[in-house]
């Protein structure tokens, strides 16, 4: 009996601390996480897409006056190029080309170059937190809304790995209201995101997936992905979907992380959580995921 009483007393004292740790970050904390790096300067004039284009911060548009739907593209944790200049993220350039071909204005965001960040694959660098990335995406969307050839009611975000986690967070009300200065995306697509808890050193932990998702969200996952395992996302997103959140999920059983990364085929590494990771480019999965995303965007942002 004495031991049982001691257990309940310890639990009573520990419970407030446990609840505080589990509680969502308040808006001031969310905004503070985005102030660790300055806002980006987004391009105002469209660039030309050609076989000679290289992945960089750029604005692209279809031929004509519009108004066109628009898409913000958020890259993976390795950015758009490495500092040595001997690797370029061609997958993001291909996504930009695919979107323009389907009639979208595209803002390809480079969240790293102007902040002297090469990678956040092993953790945040130079203030590049998920809060900062989420604000980058939302401000990019607001920038697109001010362009005369963009349909202001049809602006979405698509993210990949790190950028996918940003897209998931932007689809929820709390993070978007705190960071978007009044702008919200109409829809979000997330390719192979991580859905784990983020535990910054000396700061409160927080979740990528929150229970306030109120914008249509498409999540595409790989069954052989050991870097951002699909089970971590389905375990959190399926209950939200069952409760009525506008979430769509699709699993490619044989796909790995970064199935769209042609120039990272067979790349191997140990990730930040100690997992052995291999990327395998899969043309069939890429084309299917491309079709699924644009079908989803057409349904979520119908032309009036």
VENFEN-V86763 format. One record per run of one state. SS is the DSSP state (hx for helix, st for strand, lp for the rest). FROM is the first residue (numbers start at 1). TO is the last residue. If there is no record, write none. Layout:
# VENFEN-V86763
{{SS FROM TO} {SS FROM TO}}
This chain:
# VENFEN-V86763
{{lp 1 1} {hx 2 22} {lp 23 26} {hx 27 34} {lp 35 57} {st 58 60} {lp 61 67} {st 68 74} {lp 75 80} {st 81 81} {lp 82 87} {st 88 88} {lp 89 89} {hx 90 101} {lp 102 103} {st 104 108} {lp 109 112} {hx 113 115} {lp 116 129} {hx 130 145} {lp 146 149} {st 150 160} {lp 161 161} {hx 162 170} {lp 171 171} {st 172 172} {hx 173 179} {lp 180 186} {st 187 191} {lp 192 196} {st 197 198} {lp 199 205} {st 206 207} {lp 208 212} {st 213 213} {lp 214 215} {st 216 222} {lp 223 229} {hx 230 242} {lp 243 246} {st 247 252} {lp 253 261} {hx 262 264} {lp 265 267} {st 268 270} {lp 271 275} {st 276 278} {lp 279 282} {hx 283 300} {lp 301 304}}
